[in-house]
Amino acid sequence: MRDNMSAFNSFEYDSKISSALPYYEEFHSQVMDMVRAMNFKKINWLDTGCGTGKTARKALAELSGMEITFTLCDISGEMLKIARGMAC
């Protein structure tokens, strides 16, 4: 459902954003590499404009061994519903 807060329908967001923003996937990989290099044991992570929560899901999958607390923010209530529904 489109809620007029994003250029994309919230259910299509993850598949469409990569084509709209060059290097979107590479950006996420570089963020994970940077966080890994800092060797934190505990992280409080604020993701503004989180969309469907893809960055948080990727961090949880790739940064095992770190205690991570996420705060996800997005102007779109529909995006946040999807992010909540995919929470681990």
PDB file with one MODEL, atoms N, CA, C and O in Angstrom:
MODEL        1
ATOM      1  N   MET A   1       0.839  -1.168   0.000  1.00  0.00           N
ATOM      2  CA  MET A   1       0.000   0.000   0.000  1.00  0.00           C
ATOM      3  C   MET A   1       0.892   1.241   0.000  1.00  0.00           C
ATOM      4  O   MET A   1       1.843   1.344   0.775  1.00  0.00           O
ATOM      5  N   ARG A   2       0.566   2.162  -0.872  1.00  0.00           N
ATOM      6  CA  ARG A   2       1.299   3.422  -0.915  1.00  0.00           C
ATOM      7  C   ARG A   2       0.659   4.392   0.062  1.00  0.00           C
ATOM      8  O   ARG A   2      -0.557   4.579   0.047  1.00  0.00           O
ATOM      9  N   ASP A   3       1.458   5.000   0.901  1.00  0.00           N
ATOM     10  CA  ASP A   3       0.897   5.936   1.879  1.00  0.00           C
ATOM     11  C   ASP A   3       1.369   7.363   1.633  1.00  0.00           C
ATOM     12  O   ASP A   3       1.339   8.199   2.536  1.00  0.00           O
ATOM     13  N   ASN A   4       1.804   7.637   0.405  1.00  0.00           N
ATOM     14  CA  ASN A   4       2.207   8.977  -0.025  1.00  0.00           C
ATOM     15  C   ASN A   4       3.395   9.547   0.732  1.00  0.00           C
ATOM     16  O   ASN A   4       3.620  10.757   0.700  1.00  0.00           O
ATOM     17  N   MET A   5       4.147   8.717   1.401  1.00  0.00           N
ATOM     18  CA  MET A   5       5.342   9.176   2.091  1.00  0.00           C
ATOM     19  C   MET A   5       6.604   8.702   1.370  1.00  0.00           C
ATOM     20  O   MET A   5       7.701   9.177   1.667  1.00  0.00           O
ATOM     21  N   SER A   6       6.459   7.785   0.443  1.00  0.00           N
ATOM     22  CA  SER A   6       7.592   7.215  -0.270  1.00  0.00           C
ATOM     23  C   SER A   6       7.252   7.177  -1.754  1.00  0.00           C
ATOM     24  O   SER A   6       6.083   7.134  -2.137  1.00  0.00           O
ATOM     25  N   ALA A   7       8.282   7.193  -2.574  1.00  0.00           N
ATOM     26  CA  ALA A   7       8.064   7.092  -4.012  1.00  0.00           C
ATOM     27  C   ALA A   7       7.581   5.703  -4.406  1.00  0.00           C
ATOM     28  O   ALA A   7       7.055   5.513  -5.503  1.00  0.00           O
ATOM     29  N   PHE A   8       7.761   4.724  -3.505  1.00  0.00           N
ATOM     30  CA  PHE A   8       7.410   3.346  -3.815  1.00  0.00           C
ATOM     31  C   PHE A   8       6.333   2.823  -2.888  1.00  0.00           C
ATOM     32  O   PHE A   8       6.220   3.242  -1.736  1.00  0.00           O
ATOM     33  N   ASN A   9       5.555   1.910  -3.408  1.00  0.00           N
ATOM     34  CA  ASN A   9       4.634   1.130  -2.605  1.00  0.00           C
ATOM     35  C   ASN A   9       5.459   0.417  -1.546  1.00  0.00           C
ATOM     36  O   ASN A   9       6.513  -0.139  -1.858  1.00  0.00           O
ATOM     37  N   SER A  10       5.004   0.422  -0.311  1.00  0.00           N
ATOM     38  CA  SER A  10       5.803  -0.144   0.783  1.00  0.00           C
ATOM     39  C   SER A  10       6.104  -1.625   0.593  1.00  0.00           C
ATOM     40  O   SER A  10       7.134  -2.103   1.068  1.00  0.00           O
ATOM     41  N   PHE A  11       5.232  -2.363  -0.088  1.00  0.00           N
ATOM     42  CA  PHE A  11       5.469  -3.791  -0.301  1.00  0.00           C
ATOM     43  C   PHE A  11       6.490  -4.046  -1.402  1.00  0.00           C
ATOM     44  O   PHE A  11       7.070  -5.130  -1.466  1.00  0.00           O
ATOM     45  N   GLU A  12       6.718  -3.064  -2.271  1.00  0.00           N
ATOM     46  CA  GLU A  12       7.683  -3.204  -3.360  1.00  0.00           C
ATOM     47  C   GLU A  12       8.991  -2.481  -3.071  1.00  0.00           C
ATOM     48  O   GLU A  12       9.925  -2.552  -3.871  1.00  0.00           O
ATOM     49  N   TYR A  13       9.069  -1.805  -1.970  1.00  0.00           N
ATOM     50  CA  TYR A  13      10.190  -0.911  -1.673  1.00  0.00           C
ATOM     51  C   TYR A  13      11.551  -1.588  -1.826  1.00  0.00           C
ATOM     52  O   TYR A  13      12.420  -1.073  -2.530  1.00  0.00           O
ATOM     53  N   ASP A  14      11.747  -2.737  -1.174  1.00  0.00           N
ATOM     54  CA  ASP A  14      13.064  -3.378  -1.200  1.00  0.00           C
ATOM     55  C   ASP A  14      13.489  -3.765  -2.611  1.00  0.00           C
ATOM     56  O   ASP A  14      14.666  -3.650  -2.951  1.00  0.00           O
ATOM     57  N   SER A  15      12.561  -4.218  -3.429  1.00  0.00           N
ATOM     58  CA  SER A  15      12.933  -4.611  -4.788  1.00  0.00           C
ATOM     59  C   SER A  15      13.149  -3.408  -5.705  1.00  0.00           C
ATOM     60  O   SER A  15      13.930  -3.497  -6.653  1.00  0.00           O
ATOM     61  N   LYS A  16      12.485  -2.303  -5.448  1.00  0.00           N
ATOM     62  CA  LYS A  16      12.595  -1.124  -6.317  1.00  0.00           C
ATOM     63  C   LYS A  16      13.728  -0.172  -5.926  1.00  0.00           C
ATOM     64  O   LYS A  16      14.293   0.499  -6.789  1.00  0.00           O
ATOM     65  N   ILE A  17      14.058  -0.109  -4.659  1.00  0.00           N
ATOM     66  CA  ILE A  17      15.033   0.888  -4.199  1.00  0.00           C
ATOM     67  C   ILE A  17      16.421   0.644  -4.788  1.00  0.00           C
ATOM     68  O   ILE A  17      17.153   1.594  -5.068  1.00  0.00           O
ATOM     69  N   SER A  18      16.780  -0.605  -4.974  1.00  0.00           N
ATOM     70  CA  SER A  18      18.100  -0.917  -5.533  1.00  0.00           C
ATOM     71  C   SER A  18      18.259  -0.386  -6.948  1.00  0.00           C
ATOM     72  O   SER A  18      19.347   0.044  -7.331  1.00  0.00           O
ATOM     73  N   SER A  19      17.184  -0.412  -7.730  1.00  0.00           N
ATOM     74  CA  SER A  19      17.283   0.115  -9.089  1.00  0.00           C
ATOM     75  C   SER A  19      17.227   1.639  -9.108  1.00  0.00           C
ATOM     76  O   SER A  19      17.752   2.264 -10.029  1.00  0.00           O
ATOM     77  N   ALA A  20      16.605   2.237  -8.111  1.00  0.00           N
ATOM     78  CA  ALA A  20      16.486   3.696  -8.059  1.00  0.00           C
ATOM     79  C   ALA A  20      17.742   4.368  -7.506  1.00  0.00           C
ATOM     80  O   ALA A  20      18.073   5.486  -7.900  1.00  0.00           O
ATOM     81  N   LEU A  21      18.437   3.697  -6.603  1.00  0.00           N
ATOM     82  CA  LEU A  21      19.639   4.265  -5.981  1.00  0.00           C
ATOM     83  C   LEU A  21      20.856   3.421  -6.331  1.00  0.00           C
ATOM     84  O   LEU A  21      21.023   2.321  -5.804  1.00  0.00           O
ATOM     85  N   PRO A  22      21.702   3.927  -7.211  1.00  0.00           N
ATOM     86  CA  PRO A  22      22.910   3.174  -7.551  1.00  0.00           C
ATOM     87  C   PRO A  22      23.740   2.883  -6.298  1.00  0.00           C
ATOM     88  O   PRO A  22      23.852   3.727  -5.409  1.00  0.00           O
ATOM     89  N   TYR A  23      24.305   1.712  -6.238  1.00  0.00           N
ATOM     90  CA  TYR A  23      25.198   1.282  -5.149  1.00  0.00           C
ATOM     91  C   TYR A  23      24.478   1.104  -3.812  1.00  0.00           C
ATOM     92  O   TYR A  23      25.126   1.107  -2.765  1.00  0.00           O
ATOM     93  N   TYR A  24      23.172   0.951  -3.827  1.00  0.00           N
ATOM     94  CA  TYR A  24      22.408   0.776  -2.593  1.00  0.00           C
ATOM     95  C   TYR A  24      22.894  -0.442  -1.812  1.00  0.00           C
ATOM     96  O   TYR A  24      23.116  -0.354  -0.604  1.00  0.00           O
ATOM     97  N   GLU A  25      23.060  -1.567  -2.485  1.00  0.00           N
ATOM     98  CA  GLU A  25      23.525  -2.789  -1.816  1.00  0.00           C
ATOM     99  C   GLU A  25      24.975  -2.634  -1.354  1.00  0.00           C
ATOM    100  O   GLU A  25      25.332  -3.093  -0.269  1.00  0.00           O
ATOM    101  N   GLU A  26      25.799  -1.998  -2.165  1.00  0.00           N
ATOM    102  CA  GLU A  26      27.200  -1.770  -1.803  1.00  0.00           C
ATOM    103  C   GLU A  26      27.300  -0.884  -0.565  1.00  0.00           C
ATOM    104  O   GLU A  26      28.153  -1.110   0.293  1.00  0.00           O
ATOM    105  N   PHE A  27      26.442   0.113  -0.469  1.00  0.00           N
ATOM    106  CA  PHE A  27      26.415   0.986   0.704  1.00  0.00           C
ATOM    107  C   PHE A  27      26.185   0.166   1.971  1.00  0.00           C
ATOM    108  O   PHE A  27      26.897   0.335   2.961  1.00  0.00           O
ATOM    109  N   HIS A  28      25.196  -0.720   1.939  1.00  0.00           N
ATOM    110  CA  HIS A  28      24.916  -1.560   3.108  1.00  0.00           C
ATOM    111  C   HIS A  28      26.117  -2.435   3.463  1.00  0.00           C
ATOM    112  O   HIS A  28      26.445  -2.596   4.638  1.00  0.00           O
ATOM    113  N   SER A  29      26.762  -2.992   2.461  1.00  0.00           N
ATOM    114  CA  SER A  29      27.940  -3.829   2.712  1.00  0.00           C
ATOM    115  C   SER A  29      29.062  -3.023   3.352  1.00  0.00           C
ATOM    116  O   SER A  29      29.740  -3.510   4.257  1.00  0.00           O
ATOM    117  N   GLN A  30      29.258  -1.804   2.890  1.00  0.00           N
ATOM    118  CA  GLN A  30      30.310  -0.963   3.461  1.00  0.00           C
ATOM    119  C   GLN A  30      29.990  -0.557   4.897  1.00  0.00           C
ATOM    120  O   GLN A  30      30.891  -0.481   5.733  1.00  0.00           O
ATOM    121  N   VAL A  31      28.729  -0.298   5.190  1.00  0.00           N
ATOM    122  CA  VAL A  31      28.342   0.021   6.569  1.00  0.00           C
ATOM    123  C   VAL A  31      28.651  -1.166   7.476  1.00  0.00           C
ATOM    124  O   VAL A  31      29.198  -0.987   8.564  1.00  0.00           O
ATOM    125  N   MET A  32      28.307  -2.374   7.038  1.00  0.00           N
ATOM    126  CA  MET A  32      28.578  -3.571   7.851  1.00  0.00           C
ATOM    127  C   MET A  32      30.081  -3.762   8.051  1.00  0.00           C
ATOM    128  O   MET A  32      30.522  -4.101   9.149  1.00  0.00           O
ATOM    129  N   ASP A  33      30.865  -3.547   7.001  1.00  0.00           N
ATOM    130  CA  ASP A  33      32.326  -3.663   7.113  1.00  0.00           C
ATOM    131  C   ASP A  33      32.881  -2.653   8.109  1.00  0.00           C
ATOM    132  O   ASP A  33      33.757  -2.981   8.909  1.00  0.00           O
ATOM    133  N   MET A  34      32.373  -1.427   8.061  1.00  0.00           N
ATOM    134  CA  MET A  34      32.848  -0.376   8.959  1.00  0.00           C
ATOM    135  C   MET A  34      32.518  -0.711  10.415  1.00  0.00           C
ATOM    136  O   MET A  34      33.368  -0.574  11.295  1.00  0.00           O
ATOM    137  N   VAL A  35      31.294  -1.146  10.664  1.00  0.00           N
ATOM    138  CA  VAL A  35      30.895  -1.498  12.034  1.00  0.00           C
ATOM    139  C   VAL A  35      31.719  -2.682  12.529  1.00  0.00           C
ATOM    140  O   VAL A  35      32.168  -2.690  13.675  1.00  0.00           O
ATOM    141  N   ARG A  36      31.918  -3.672  11.678  1.00  0.00           N
ATOM    142  CA  ARG A  36      32.725  -4.844  12.040  1.00  0.00           C
ATOM    143  C   ARG A  36      34.155  -4.427  12.401  1.00  0.00           C
ATOM    144  O   ARG A  36      34.726  -4.940  13.363  1.00  0.00           O
ATOM    145  N   ALA A  37      34.727  -3.506  11.638  1.00  0.00           N
ATOM    146  CA  ALA A  37      36.103  -3.048  11.868  1.00  0.00           C
ATOM    147  C   ALA A  37      36.251  -2.299  13.189  1.00  0.00           C
ATOM    148  O   ALA A  37      37.334  -2.288  13.774  1.00  0.00           O
ATOM    149  N   MET A  38      35.184  -1.680  13.661  1.00  0.00           N
ATOM    150  CA  MET A  38      35.239  -0.948  14.933  1.00  0.00           C
ATOM    151  C   MET A  38      35.249  -1.883  16.132  1.00  0.00           C
ATOM    152  O   MET A  38      35.580  -1.472  17.244  1.00  0.00           O
ATOM    153  N   ASN A  39      34.886  -3.136  15.907  1.00  0.00           N
ATOM    154  CA  ASN A  39      34.989  -4.177  16.933  1.00  0.00           C
ATOM    155  C   ASN A  39      34.207  -3.857  18.207  1.00  0.00           C
ATOM    156  O   ASN A  39      34.665  -4.136  19.315  1.00  0.00           O
ATOM    157  N   PHE A  40      33.034  -3.274  18.037  1.00  0.00           N
ATOM    158  CA  PHE A  40      32.172  -3.002  19.183  1.00  0.00           C
ATOM    159  C   PHE A  40      31.601  -4.302  19.728  1.00  0.00           C
ATOM    160  O   PHE A  40      31.398  -5.256  18.977  1.00  0.00           O
ATOM    161  N   LYS A  41      31.345  -4.345  21.002  1.00  0.00           N
ATOM    162  CA  LYS A  41      30.651  -5.479  21.615  1.00  0.00           C
ATOM    163  C   LYS A  41      29.166  -5.160  21.775  1.00  0.00           C
ATOM    164  O   LYS A  41      28.315  -6.048  21.723  1.00  0.00           O
ATOM    165  N   LYS A  42      28.874  -3.869  21.972  1.00  0.00           N
ATOM    166  CA  LYS A  42      27.497  -3.425  22.179  1.00  0.00           C
ATOM    167  C   LYS A  42      27.251  -2.181  21.325  1.00  0.00           C
ATOM    168  O   LYS A  42      28.079  -1.271  21.284  1.00  0.00           O
ATOM    169  N   ILE A  43      26.104  -2.154  20.644  1.00  0.00           N
ATOM    170  CA  ILE A  43      25.785  -1.039  19.752  1.00  0.00           C
ATOM    171  C   ILE A  43      24.344  -0.596  19.990  1.00  0.00           C
ATOM    172  O   ILE A  43      23.439  -1.426  20.074  1.00  0.00           O
ATOM    173  N   ASN A  44      24.140   0.698  20.096  1.00  0.00           N
ATOM    174  CA  ASN A  44      22.808   1.298  20.051  1.00  0.00           C
ATOM    175  C   ASN A  44      22.707   1.975  18.691  1.00  0.00           C
ATOM    176  O   ASN A  44      23.384   2.974  18.447  1.00  0.00           O
ATOM    177  N   TRP A  45      21.877   1.448  17.809  1.00  0.00           N
ATOM    178  CA  TRP A  45      21.850   1.829  16.405  1.00  0.00           C
ATOM    179  C   TRP A  45      20.560   2.581  16.106  1.00  0.00           C
ATOM    180  O   TRP A  45      19.469   2.038  16.279  1.00  0.00           O
ATOM    181  N   LEU A  46      20.679   3.829  15.659  1.00  0.00           N
ATOM    182  CA  LEU A  46      19.539   4.639  15.240  1.00  0.00           C
ATOM    183  C   LEU A  46      19.518   4.670  13.721  1.00  0.00           C
ATOM    184  O   LEU A  46      20.471   5.137  13.096  1.00  0.00           O
ATOM    185  N   ASP A  47      18.448   4.181  13.128  1.00  0.00           N
ATOM    186  CA  ASP A  47      18.303   4.169  11.674  1.00  0.00           C
ATOM    187  C   ASP A  47      17.146   5.090  11.311  1.00  0.00           C
ATOM    188  O   ASP A  47      15.980   4.722  11.455  1.00  0.00           O
ATOM    189  N   THR A  48      17.474   6.289  10.840  1.00  0.00           N
ATOM    190  CA  THR A  48      16.445   7.234  10.405  1.00  0.00           C
ATOM    191  C   THR A  48      16.186   7.007   8.923  1.00  0.00           C
ATOM    192  O   THR A  48      17.122   6.822   8.145  1.00  0.00           O
ATOM    193  N   GLY A  49      14.937   7.022   8.539  1.00  0.00           N
ATOM    194  CA  GLY A  49      14.598   6.692   7.158  1.00  0.00           C
ATOM    195  C   GLY A  49      14.825   5.214   6.897  1.00  0.00           C
ATOM    196  O   GLY A  49      15.367   4.834   5.860  1.00  0.00           O
ATOM    197  N   CYS A  50      14.411   4.387   7.840  1.00  0.00           N
ATOM    198  CA  CYS A  50      14.742   2.958   7.812  1.00  0.00           C
ATOM    199  C   CYS A  50      14.008   2.169   6.740  1.00  0.00           C
ATOM    200  O   CYS A  50      14.387   1.036   6.447  1.00  0.00           O
ATOM    201  N   GLY A  51      12.970   2.743   6.153  1.00  0.00           N
ATOM    202  CA  GLY A  51      12.209   1.977   5.165  1.00  0.00           C
ATOM    203  C   GLY A  51      11.645   0.721   5.800  1.00  0.00           C
ATOM    204  O   GLY A  51      10.985   0.788   6.837  1.00  0.00           O
ATOM    205  N   THR A  52      11.898  -0.415   5.192  1.00  0.00           N
ATOM    206  CA  THR A  52      11.367  -1.691   5.681  1.00  0.00           C
ATOM    207  C   THR A  52      12.269  -2.361   6.710  1.00  0.00           C
ATOM    208  O   THR A  52      12.013  -3.496   7.111  1.00  0.00           O
ATOM    209  N   GLY A  53      13.319  -1.672   7.138  1.00  0.00           N
ATOM    210  CA  GLY A  53      14.214  -2.232   8.151  1.00  0.00           C
ATOM    211  C   GLY A  53      15.301  -3.128   7.588  1.00  0.00           C
ATOM    212  O   GLY A  53      15.879  -3.935   8.317  1.00  0.00           O
ATOM    213  N   LYS A  54      15.584  -2.996   6.309  1.00  0.00           N
ATOM    214  CA  LYS A  54      16.561  -3.868   5.648  1.00  0.00           C
ATOM    215  C   LYS A  54      17.949  -3.763   6.273  1.00  0.00           C
ATOM    216  O   LYS A  54      18.626  -4.777   6.445  1.00  0.00           O
ATOM    217  N   THR A  55      18.377  -2.564   6.612  1.00  0.00           N
ATOM    218  CA  THR A  55      19.703  -2.401   7.214  1.00  0.00           C
ATOM    219  C   THR A  55      19.779  -3.123   8.551  1.00  0.00           C
ATOM    220  O   THR A  55      20.777  -3.782   8.844  1.00  0.00           O
ATOM    221  N   ALA A  56      18.747  -3.007   9.355  1.00  0.00           N
ATOM    222  CA  ALA A  56      18.728  -3.688  10.655  1.00  0.00           C
ATOM    223  C   ALA A  56      18.757  -5.199  10.476  1.00  0.00           C
ATOM    224  O   ALA A  56      19.482  -5.894  11.189  1.00  0.00           O
ATOM    225  N   ARG A  57      17.977  -5.713   9.534  1.00  0.00           N
ATOM    226  CA  ARG A  57      17.982  -7.164   9.292  1.00  0.00           C
ATOM    227  C   ARG A  57      19.350  -7.635   8.825  1.00  0.00           C
ATOM    228  O   ARG A  57      19.828  -8.689   9.244  1.00  0.00           O
ATOM    229  N   LYS A  58      19.978  -6.853   7.957  1.00  0.00           N
ATOM    230  CA  LYS A  58      21.308  -7.216   7.461  1.00  0.00           C
ATOM    231  C   LYS A  58      22.316  -7.197   8.609  1.00  0.00           C
ATOM    232  O   LYS A  58      23.157  -8.091   8.707  1.00  0.00           O
ATOM    233  N   ALA A  59      22.239  -6.199   9.466  1.00  0.00           N
ATOM    234  CA  ALA A  59      23.164  -6.112  10.605  1.00  0.00           C
ATOM    235  C   ALA A  59      22.986  -7.297  11.543  1.00  0.00           C
ATOM    236  O   ALA A  59      23.971  -7.881  11.994  1.00  0.00           O
ATOM    237  N   LEU A  60      21.752  -7.654  11.839  1.00  0.00           N
ATOM    238  CA  LEU A  60      21.511  -8.796  12.723  1.00  0.00           C
ATOM    239  C   LEU A  60      22.071 -10.084  12.131  1.00  0.00           C
ATOM    240  O   LEU A  60      22.598 -10.930  12.854  1.00  0.00           O
ATOM    241  N   ALA A  61      21.955 -10.228  10.819  1.00  0.00           N
ATOM    242  CA  ALA A  61      22.441 -11.435  10.154  1.00  0.00           C
ATOM    243  C   ALA A  61      23.965 -11.477  10.065  1.00  0.00           C
ATOM    244  O   ALA A  61      24.563 -12.545  10.195  1.00  0.00           O
ATOM    245  N   GLU A  62      24.591 -10.329   9.846  1.00  0.00           N
ATOM    246  CA  GLU A  62      26.027 -10.304   9.567  1.00  0.00           C
ATOM    247  C   GLU A  62      26.910  -9.964  10.760  1.00  0.00           C
ATOM    248  O   GLU A  62      28.108 -10.245  10.735  1.00  0.00           O
ATOM    249  N   LEU A  63      26.354  -9.377  11.782  1.00  0.00           N
ATOM    250  CA  LEU A  63      27.175  -8.905  12.899  1.00  0.00           C
ATOM    251  C   LEU A  63      26.917  -9.735  14.151  1.00  0.00           C
ATOM    252  O   LEU A  63      26.686  -9.195  15.233  1.00  0.00           O
ATOM    253  N   SER A  64      26.959 -11.027  13.992  1.00  0.00           N
ATOM    254  CA  SER A  64      26.735 -11.902  15.145  1.00  0.00           C
ATOM    255  C   SER A  64      27.844 -11.688  16.164  1.00  0.00           C
ATOM    256  O   SER A  64      28.975 -11.356  15.809  1.00  0.00           O
ATOM    257  N   GLY A  65      27.515 -11.876  17.401  1.00  0.00           N
ATOM    258  CA  GLY A  65      28.492 -11.670  18.464  1.00  0.00           C
ATOM    259  C   GLY A  65      28.440 -10.277  19.065  1.00  0.00           C
ATOM    260  O   GLY A  65      29.046 -10.023  20.106  1.00  0.00           O
ATOM    261  N   MET A  66      27.719  -9.376  18.415  1.00  0.00           N
ATOM    262  CA  MET A  66      27.548  -8.029  18.949  1.00  0.00           C
ATOM    263  C   MET A  66      26.152  -7.909  19.539  1.00  0.00           C
ATOM    264  O   MET A  66      25.189  -8.436  18.983  1.00  0.00           O
ATOM    265  N   GLU A  67      26.047  -7.224  20.649  1.00  0.00           N
ATOM    266  CA  GLU A  67      24.737  -6.928  21.227  1.00  0.00           C
ATOM    267  C   GLU A  67      24.254  -5.638  20.578  1.00  0.00           C
ATOM    268  O   GLU A  67      24.826  -4.571  20.803  1.00  0.00           O
ATOM    269  N   ILE A  68      23.198  -5.738  19.769  1.00  0.00           N
ATOM    270  CA  ILE A  68      22.722  -4.581  19.010  1.00  0.00           C
ATOM    271  C   ILE A  68      21.286  -4.260  19.408  1.00  0.00           C
ATOM    272  O   ILE A  68      20.414  -5.129  19.397  1.00  0.00           O
ATOM    273  N   THR A  69      21.057  -3.003  19.757  1.00  0.00           N
ATOM    274  CA  THR A  69      19.716  -2.493  20.011  1.00  0.00           C
ATOM    275  C   THR A  69      19.403  -1.489  18.910  1.00  0.00           C
ATOM    276  O   THR A  69      20.154  -0.536  18.703  1.00  0.00           O
ATOM    277  N   PHE A  70      18.299  -1.700  18.206  1.00  0.00           N
ATOM    278  CA  PHE A  70      17.917  -0.828  17.102  1.00  0.00           C
ATOM    279  C   PHE A  70      16.762   0.082  17.489  1.00  0.00           C
ATOM    280  O   PHE A  70      15.843  -0.322  18.200  1.00  0.00           O
ATOM    281  N   THR A  71      16.827   1.317  17.007  1.00  0.00           N
ATOM    282  CA  THR A  71      15.699   2.231  17.010  1.00  0.00           C
ATOM    283  C   THR A  71      15.485   2.601  15.551  1.00  0.00           C
ATOM    284  O   THR A  71      16.337   3.234  14.927  1.00  0.00           O
ATOM    285  N   LEU A  72      14.338   2.199  15.014  1.00  0.00           N
ATOM    286  CA  LEU A  72      14.043   2.443  13.608  1.00  0.00           C
ATOM    287  C   LEU A  72      13.019   3.561  13.490  1.00  0.00           C
ATOM    288  O   LEU A  72      12.000   3.559  14.181  1.00  0.00           O
ATOM    289  N   CYS A  73      13.299   4.524  12.601  1.00  0.00           N
ATOM    290  CA  CYS A  73      12.411   5.666  12.382  1.00  0.00           C
ATOM    291  C   CYS A  73      12.149   5.813  10.891  1.00  0.00           C
ATOM    292  O   CYS A  73      13.065   5.688  10.078  1.00  0.00           O
ATOM    293  N   ASP A  74      10.912   6.077  10.538  1.00  0.00           N
ATOM    294  CA  ASP A  74      10.570   6.365   9.149  1.00  0.00           C
ATOM    295  C   ASP A  74       9.305   7.208   9.147  1.00  0.00           C
ATOM    296  O   ASP A  74       8.444   7.050  10.013  1.00  0.00           O
ATOM    297  N   ILE A  75       9.196   8.094   8.182  1.00  0.00           N
ATOM    298  CA  ILE A  75       8.016   8.945   8.078  1.00  0.00           C
ATOM    299  C   ILE A  75       6.795   8.136   7.638  1.00  0.00           C
ATOM    300  O   ILE A  75       5.656   8.542   7.869  1.00  0.00           O
ATOM    301  N   SER A  76       7.041   6.996   7.008  1.00  0.00           N
ATOM    302  CA  SER A  76       5.964   6.154   6.500  1.00  0.00           C
ATOM    303  C   SER A  76       5.552   5.100   7.525  1.00  0.00           C
ATOM    304  O   SER A  76       6.334   4.220   7.884  1.00  0.00           O
ATOM    305  N   GLY A  77       4.331   5.208   7.978  1.00  0.00           N
ATOM    306  CA  GLY A  77       3.810   4.207   8.900  1.00  0.00           C
ATOM    307  C   GLY A  77       3.757   2.825   8.277  1.00  0.00           C
ATOM    308  O   GLY A  77       3.952   1.826   8.969  1.00  0.00           O
ATOM    309  N   GLU A  78       3.492   2.754   6.967  1.00  0.00           N
ATOM    310  CA  GLU A  78       3.443   1.456   6.283  1.00  0.00           C
ATOM    311  C   GLU A  78       4.819   0.795   6.254  1.00  0.00           C
ATOM    312  O   GLU A  78       4.925  -0.421   6.413  1.00  0.00           O
ATOM    313  N   MET A  79       5.865   1.581   6.054  1.00  0.00           N
ATOM    314  CA  MET A  79       7.227   1.024   6.073  1.00  0.00           C
ATOM    315  C   MET A  79       7.543   0.472   7.460  1.00  0.00           C
ATOM    316  O   MET A  79       8.115  -0.611   7.586  1.00  0.00           O
ATOM    317  N   LEU A  80       7.174   1.207   8.485  1.00  0.00           N
ATOM    318  CA  LEU A  80       7.436   0.748   9.856  1.00  0.00           C
ATOM    319  C   LEU A  80       6.656  -0.522  10.188  1.00  0.00           C
ATOM    320  O   LEU A  80       7.154  -1.379  10.919  1.00  0.00           O
ATOM    321  N   LYS A  81       5.449  -0.651   9.663  1.00  0.00           N
ATOM    322  CA  LYS A  81       4.684  -1.886   9.881  1.00  0.00           C
ATOM    323  C   LYS A  81       5.425  -3.083   9.294  1.00  0.00           C
ATOM    324  O   LYS A  81       5.491  -4.145   9.913  1.00  0.00           O
ATOM    325  N   ILE A  82       5.978  -2.906   8.110  1.00  0.00           N
ATOM    326  CA  ILE A  82       6.736  -3.994   7.483  1.00  0.00           C
ATOM    327  C   ILE A  82       7.984  -4.293   8.296  1.00  0.00           C
ATOM    328  O   ILE A  82       8.309  -5.456   8.536  1.00  0.00           O
ATOM    329  N   ALA A  83       8.685  -3.246   8.723  1.00  0.00           N
ATOM    330  CA  ALA A  83       9.899  -3.446   9.529  1.00  0.00           C
ATOM    331  C   ALA A  83       9.572  -4.203  10.817  1.00  0.00           C
ATOM    332  O   ALA A  83      10.305  -5.112  11.206  1.00  0.00           O
ATOM    333  N   ARG A  84       8.494  -3.839  11.466  1.00  0.00           N
ATOM    334  CA  ARG A  84       8.080  -4.540  12.699  1.00  0.00           C
ATOM    335  C   ARG A  84       7.728  -5.991  12.409  1.00  0.00           C
ATOM    336  O   ARG A  84       8.058  -6.883  13.190  1.00  0.00           O
ATOM    337  N   GLY A  85       7.067  -6.223  11.302  1.00  0.00           N
ATOM    338  CA  GLY A  85       6.658  -7.578  10.937  1.00  0.00           C
ATOM    339  C   GLY A  85       7.818  -8.488  10.607  1.00  0.00           C
ATOM    340  O   GLY A  85       7.701  -9.708  10.719  1.00  0.00           O
ATOM    341  N   MET A  86       8.944  -7.907  10.200  1.00  0.00           N
ATOM    342  CA  MET A  86      10.121  -8.696   9.844  1.00  0.00           C
ATOM    343  C   MET A  86      11.142  -8.747  10.965  1.00  0.00           C
ATOM    344  O   MET A  86      12.215  -9.327  10.798  1.00  0.00           O
ATOM    345  N   ALA A  87      10.827  -8.150  12.103  1.00  0.00           N
ATOM    346  CA  ALA A  87      11.773  -8.122  13.229  1.00  0.00           C
ATOM    347  C   ALA A  87      12.091  -9.535  13.687  1.00  0.00           C
ATOM    348  O   ALA A  87      11.244 -10.428  13.678  1.00  0.00           O
ATOM    349  N   CYS A  88      13.349  -9.700  14.090  1.00  0.00           N
ATOM    350  CA  CYS A  88      13.791 -11.016  14.578  1.00  0.00           C
ATOM    351  C   CYS A  88      13.520 -11.146  16.052  1.00  0.00           C
ATOM    352  O   CYS A  88      13.821 -12.182  16.646  1.00  0.00           O
TER     353      CYS A  88
ENDMDL
END
